[in-house]
Amino acid sequence: MSISISKETNMLKLRIVYCILVIATVLAGLLSRHITGIPLFAGDILWGLMVYFIVRFLFITKPLKFVIAGSLLFCYAIEFSQLYRAPWADNLRHTVIGGLILGETFLWGDMLSYTIGVGIGVLVEKTISKNLPGKPT
């Protein structure tokens, strides 16, 4: 029974870590849009990183390959959705939240930025797994 409690405690700790990482990444992404000299693609990298942390938070016990695939599929789907042009979708994209989540225009370079962001997420996870016991692989 103590093994079960210990595993649940570790999963809770990991969820807290990933929640903090999501919040920190969101803040960094928002700040990146307001600091001159930071290229726009930095925000896209941070968006991919945030998606990775959210997917890991939701699927804490799933294998790394699942989290990578889920994160990239979500990022790419959002990017390709920008090719769809309907008045209601464009109106949604012109709101602050809609613009941040859905983006405005399709760019192939964004796909590379999201991939880099997810890659950074994997590196962060590898670092976390060295320092926290009970981390799934």
C-alpha positions in Angstrom: 0.0 0.0 0.0 2.9 2.4 0.7 4.1 1.9 -2.8 0.8 3.0 -4.2 0.7 6.1 -2.0 4.3 6.9 -2.9 3.5 6.5 -6.6 0.4 8.7 -6.3 2.5 11.3 -4.4 5.1 11.3 -7.1 2.5 11.8 -9.8 1.0 14.7 -7.9 4.4 16.3 -7.5 5.0 15.9 -11.2 1.6 17.4 -12.1 2.5 20.4 -9.9 5.8 20.8 -11.6 4.2 20.7 -15.1 1.5 23.1 -14.0 4.2 25.6 -12.9 6.1 25.0 -16.1 2.9 25.8 -18.1 2.3 29.0 -16.2 5.9 30.1 -16.6 5.9 29.3 -20.3 2.7 31.3 -20.8 4.2 34.3 -19.0 7.4 34.0 -21.0 5.4 33.8 -24.2 3.3 36.8 -23.4 6.4 38.8 -22.4 8.2 37.8 -25.6 5.6 39.7 -27.6 6.3 42.9 -25.6 10.1 43.0 -25.4 11.7 44.6 -28.4 14.6 42.6 -29.9 13.0 39.2 -29.3 12.1 37.6 -32.6 8.5 36.6 -33.2 9.4 33.0 -33.6 10.4 32.8 -30.0 6.8 33.1 -29.0 6.0 30.2 -31.4 8.7 28.1 -29.8 7.3 28.9 -26.4 3.8 28.0 -27.6 5.0 24.5 -28.7 6.7 24.1 -25.4 3.6 25.1 -23.5 1.5 22.5 -25.5 4.1 19.9 -24.6 3.8 20.7 -20.9 0.0 20.7 -21.0 0.0 17.3 -22.8 2.5 15.9 -20.3 0.4 17.3 -17.4 -2.8 15.6 -18.8 -1.1 12.3 -19.7 1.5 12.1 -16.9 1.8 8.3 -17.1 1.9 7.9 -20.9 5.2 7.2 -22.7 7.3 10.0 -24.0 6.6 9.0 -27.6 2.9 9.5 -27.0 3.4 12.9 -25.5 5.7 14.0 -28.3 3.2 12.8 -31.0 0.2 14.3 -29.2 1.9 17.6 -28.8 3.1 17.9 -32.4 -0.2 16.7 -33.8 -2.1 19.3 -31.8 0.4 22.1 -32.8 0.3 21.2 -36.4 -3.5 20.8 -36.4 -3.9 24.4 -35.0 -1.5 25.7 -37.6 -3.3 24.0 -40.5 -6.6 25.2 -39.1 -5.4 28.7 -40.0 -5.9 27.8 -43.7 -9.6 27.6 -43.1 -11.2 31.0 -43.7 -14.8 31.6 -42.6 -16.2 34.8 -41.1 -16.9 33.2 -37.7 -13.4 31.7 -37.5 -11.7 34.9 -38.5 -13.8 36.8 -36.0 -12.6 34.4 -33.3 -9.0 34.7 -34.4 -9.3 38.5 -34.1 -10.0 38.3 -30.3 -7.1 38.3 -27.9 -7.6 34.7 -26.7 -8.5 33.4 -30.2 -5.4 35.0 -31.7 -3.2 33.6 -29.0 -4.6 30.0 -29.2 -5.5 29.8 -32.9 -3.1 32.2 -34.5 -3.9 34.3 -37.5 -2.0 33.1 -40.6 -0.5 29.8 -41.7 3.3 29.8 -41.9 5.5 26.8 -42.6 8.1 28.3 -40.3 5.7 28.0 -37.3 5.8 24.2 -37.7 9.6 24.3 -37.2 9.2 26.5 -34.2 6.6 24.2 -32.6 8.9 21.2 -33.3 11.8 23.0 -31.6 9.5 23.9 -28.6 8.5 20.3 -28.2 12.1 19.3 -28.4 13.0 21.7 -25.6 10.1 20.1 -23.6 11.7 16.7 -24.1 15.0 18.1 -22.8 13.3 19.6 -19.8 11.5 16.4 -19.1 14.8 14.4 -19.3 16.2 16.9 -16.7 13.2 16.5 -14.5 13.3 12.7 -14.7 16.9 12.8 -13.3 15.8 14.8 -10.3 12.4 13.4 -9.5 11.9 9.7 -8.7 9.0 7.8 -10.2 8.9 9.7 -13.5 7.5 7.6 -16.4 9.6 7.1 -19.5 
